[in-house]
Amino acid sequence: MSTWLWIALPLLFVVGLFVGALKDTKQIEKSVKKNRDKMNLKDWDTEESKKDDWGVPPGSYHPNDENKKKEDDTSKD
């Protein structure tokens, strides 16, 4: 009898977790459908087609180069 309890109780717990998650998911879907017009949704097709301008291309900016130029200028004086 106790082996059945060791098997059945954890299984019931796991099944309860899944049932609770499904109920929450359905409730969220209903609230999203109801409030969709209030949400600020982005059109991902246009967002992906935009080109990001990050400024300096990778590998071309070295902050130490500016320091070297300043040092060279001061050493010429």
Protein Blocks (a to p, Z undefined) as FASTA:
>chain_A
ZZmmmmmmmmmmmmmmmmmmmmmmmmmmmmmmmmmmmpccddfklmmmpccdehjaehia
cfklmmmmmmmmmmmZZ
